[in-house]
Amino acid sequence: MSQALVEGVGATGSNDMITTGPRRPARRMMDGTLLDDVVTELKEIDRRTGIERTLSIGELILNQFFGGNPAIWRDRRRNKNNSIRRLADREGCPFCRSALNEAVGVYVAVIGLPCVRTFGHISASHVASVLRLPATDRQAILQEAERGHWSVRELRQKVVSRRRAEGERRGRPSRPPDLRSLASLRHRVSQLDEAIGDLEGAGRIPPELRTTLGGIAAQIQRQHGRVLTLARG
């Protein structure tokens, strides 16, 4: 499978202005023929280059499986829907699950930023770098990046600085260490859940790997006991 198309894509904000044609009903991912048809289209798209490659992938996935509705895509991501995972696991699919999700994220953002299609320097990774900014701020900083020919790294640094400055102006207090640790724990549990899901979708696991999984299960059980102890006080 190809590597991720862009890095660091987050969910776009609910303030995005989405202007699309008539939406089609979301189609069921369990339809094997549909999955094979989409894989064939993805293979054709994979021959393209630049940001249009990413946008074409995002548009295809959003329209075929989410009725062209970004809200449905966001909701299913939050609820760990397995739709895109099933597509990524389909034989011959040239992209991994994260690459497909990232492409949808960039496509949804660009719908609200049509100027991006006129830029010569801005890539999909540049767009991904600004997704944590408010929708109203994204266009201005991307225009700066286009004029200054900023690298993706430079743009990310600008975004981080801007978000920190905004946080200081709002007087947002930093989270206490215990809350930061709890947030970190939740994030790692989510990663664990996704890894287990990937293994479940991989088919039959060889005997030598099942032995390793048994050891991991024992480790998880020990950590489970520690968390319960903390919860009981």
GIKA-V813936 format. One record per residue. N is the residue number from 0. RES is the residue in three letters. OMEGA is omega in degrees with one decimal (* if undefined). Layout:
n=N res=RES omega=OMEGA
n=N res=RES omega=OMEGA
//
This chain:
n=0 res=MET omega=178.5
n=1 res=SER omega=175.3
n=2 res=GLN omega=180.0
n=3 res=ALA omega=-177.5
n=4 res=LEU omega=178.7
n=5 res=VAL omega=-178.2
n=6 res=GLU omega=169.4
n=7 res=GLY omega=179.2
n=8 res=VAL omega=174.6
n=9 res=GLY omega=178.2
n=10 res=ALA omega=178.7
n=11 res=THR omega=-177.0
n=12 res=GLY omega=-177.7
n=13 res=SER omega=179.9
n=14 res=ASN omega=-178.6
n=15 res=ASP omega=175.4
n=16 res=MET omega=-176.7
n=17 res=ILE omega=179.5
n=18 res=THR omega=-178.2
n=19 res=THR omega=175.4
n=20 res=GLY omega=179.6
n=21 res=PRO omega=-177.3
n=22 res=ARG omega=177.3
n=23 res=ARG omega=178.6
n=24 res=PRO omega=176.6
n=25 res=ALA omega=-176.9
n=26 res=ARG omega=-175.3
n=27 res=ARG omega=-178.4
n=28 res=MET omega=-178.1
n=29 res=MET omega=179.6
n=30 res=ASP omega=-176.3
n=31 res=GLY omega=179.0
n=32 res=THR omega=178.0
n=33 res=LEU omega=179.3
n=34 res=LEU omega=-179.4
n=35 res=ASP omega=178.5
n=36 res=ASP omega=-179.3
n=37 res=VAL omega=176.9
n=38 res=VAL omega=178.6
n=39 res=THR omega=178.3
n=40 res=GLU omega=179.6
n=41 res=LEU omega=178.4
n=42 res=LYS omega=177.1
n=43 res=GLU omega=-179.7
n=44 res=ILE omega=-177.1
n=45 res=ASP omega=179.0
n=46 res=ARG omega=-179.2
n=47 res=ARG omega=-179.8
n=48 res=THR omega=173.9
n=49 res=GLY omega=-174.6
n=50 res=ILE omega=179.8
n=51 res=GLU omega=175.7
n=52 res=ARG omega=179.5
n=53 res=THR omega=-178.5
n=54 res=LEU omega=179.6
n=55 res=SER omega=177.6
n=56 res=ILE omega=-179.4
n=57 res=GLY omega=-179.6
n=58 res=GLU omega=-179.7
n=59 res=LEU omega=-177.8
n=60 res=ILE omega=-178.2
n=61 res=LEU omega=-176.9
n=62 res=ASN omega=-175.9
n=63 res=GLN omega=-168.7
n=64 res=PHE omega=-179.0
n=65 res=PHE omega=176.5
n=66 res=GLY omega=-177.6
n=67 res=GLY omega=-173.8
n=68 res=ASN omega=179.8
n=69 res=PRO omega=-178.9
n=70 res=ALA omega=178.2
n=71 res=ILE omega=178.9
n=72 res=TRP omega=179.8
n=73 res=ARG omega=-178.3
n=74 res=ASP omega=-179.3
n=75 res=ARG omega=175.1
n=76 res=ARG omega=-179.7
n=77 res=ARG omega=-177.4
n=78 res=ASN omega=175.8
n=79 res=LYS omega=176.6
n=80 res=ASN omega=-173.6
n=81 res=ASN omega=-173.7
n=82 res=SER omega=-177.1
n=83 res=ILE omega=176.6
n=84 res=ARG omega=179.8
n=85 res=ARG omega=177.8
n=86 res=LEU omega=-178.7
n=87 res=ALA omega=-178.7
n=88 res=ASP omega=-178.9
n=89 res=ARG omega=-178.4
n=90 res=GLU omega=178.0
n=91 res=GLY omega=-179.9
n=92 res=CYS omega=-174.7
n=93 res=PRO omega=-176.4
n=94 res=PHE omega=176.4
n=95 res=CYS omega=-176.2
n=96 res=ARG omega=-177.5
n=97 res=SER omega=179.0
n=98 res=ALA omega=179.5
n=99 res=LEU omega=178.0
n=100 res=ASN omega=-180.0
n=101 res=GLU omega=-179.9
n=102 res=ALA omega=177.0
n=103 res=VAL omega=179.6
n=104 res=GLY omega=179.7
n=105 res=VAL omega=179.7
n=106 res=TYR omega=-180.0
n=107 res=VAL omega=179.3
n=108 res=ALA omega=-175.9
n=109 res=VAL omega=174.0
n=110 res=ILE omega=178.9
n=111 res=GLY omega=-179.9
n=112 res=LEU omega=-176.0
n=113 res=PRO omega=-180.0
n=114 res=CYS omega=-177.4
n=115 res=VAL omega=-178.3
n=116 res=ARG omega=-179.7
n=117 res=THR omega=-178.3
n=118 res=PHE omega=177.1
n=119 res=GLY omega=-175.1
n=120 res=HIS omega=-172.7
n=121 res=ILE omega=179.5
n=122 res=SER omega=176.4
n=123 res=ALA omega=179.5
n=124 res=SER omega=174.6
n=125 res=HIS omega=-179.8
n=126 res=VAL omega=179.8
n=127 res=ALA omega=-176.0
n=128 res=SER omega=-175.3
n=129 res=VAL omega=-172.4
n=130 res=LEU omega=177.8
n=131 res=ARG omega=174.1
n=132 res=LEU omega=172.6
n=133 res=PRO omega=-177.3
n=134 res=ALA omega=-177.8
n=135 res=THR omega=-177.4
n=136 res=ASP omega=-170.6
n=137 res=ARG omega=-175.7
n=138 res=GLN omega=-176.8
n=139 res=ALA omega=-176.7
n=140 res=ILE omega=175.6
n=141 res=LEU omega=176.3
n=142 res=GLN omega=175.6
n=143 res=GLU omega=-179.7
n=144 res=ALA omega=178.0
n=145 res=GLU omega=-179.4
n=146 res=ARG omega=-177.0
n=147 res=GLY omega=-177.6
n=148 res=HIS omega=179.2
n=149 res=TRP omega=170.8
n=150 res=SER omega=177.2
n=151 res=VAL omega=180.0
n=152 res=ARG omega=178.8
n=153 res=GLU omega=-179.5
n=154 res=LEU omega=179.2
n=155 res=ARG omega=178.6
n=156 res=GLN omega=178.0
n=157 res=LYS omega=-179.4
n=158 res=VAL omega=179.1
n=159 res=VAL omega=-180.0
n=160 res=SER omega=-178.8
n=161 res=ARG omega=-179.6
n=162 res=ARG omega=177.6
n=163 res=ARG omega=-179.8
n=164 res=ALA omega=178.7
n=165 res=GLU omega=179.1
n=166 res=GLY omega=179.3
n=167 res=GLU omega=180.0
n=168 res=ARG omega=179.0
n=169 res=ARG omega=180.0
n=170 res=GLY omega=-178.6
n=171 res=ARG omega=-180.0
n=172 res=PRO omega=176.5
n=173 res=SER omega=-178.2
n=174 res=ARG omega=176.0
n=175 res=PRO omega=-178.2
n=176 res=PRO omega=-177.4
n=177 res=ASP omega=178.0
n=178 res=LEU omega=175.9
n=179 res=ARG omega=179.4
n=180 res=SER omega=178.9
n=181 res=LEU omega=178.2
n=182 res=ALA omega=178.2
n=183 res=SER omega=178.9
n=184 res=LEU omega=178.9
n=185 res=ARG omega=-179.7
n=186 res=HIS omega=-178.9
n=187 res=ARG omega=175.2
n=188 res=VAL omega=177.8
n=189 res=SER omega=177.5
n=190 res=GLN omega=178.2
n=191 res=LEU omega=180.0
n=192 res=ASP omega=179.5
n=193 res=GLU omega=179.9
n=194 res=ALA omega=178.3
n=195 res=ILE omega=177.5
n=196 res=GLY omega=177.9
n=197 res=ASP omega=178.5
n=198 res=LEU omega=179.3
n=199 res=GLU omega=-179.2
n=200 res=GLY omega=-175.7
n=201 res=ALA omega=-177.9
n=202 res=GLY omega=-175.7
n=203 res=ARG omega=-179.0
n=204 res=ILE omega=-179.0
n=205 res=PRO omega=-178.0
n=206 res=PRO omega=-177.3
n=207 res=GLU omega=178.3
n=208 res=LEU omega=177.8
n=209 res=ARG omega=176.4
n=210 res=THR omega=178.0
n=211 res=THR omega=179.2
n=212 res=LEU omega=177.3
n=213 res=GLY omega=177.7
n=214 res=GLY omega=178.0
n=215 res=ILE omega=179.3
n=216 res=ALA omega=178.4
n=217 res=ALA omega=177.6
n=218 res=GLN omega=179.4
n=219 res=ILE omega=179.7
n=220 res=GLN omega=178.1
n=221 res=ARG omega=179.4
n=222 res=GLN omega=176.3
n=223 res=HIS omega=178.8
n=224 res=GLY omega=-179.8
n=225 res=ARG omega=179.5
n=226 res=VAL omega=178.3
n=227 res=LEU omega=178.2
n=228 res=THR omega=177.4
n=229 res=LEU omega=-177.8
n=230 res=ALA omega=-178.0
n=231 res=ARG omega=176.4
n=232 res=GLY omega=*
//
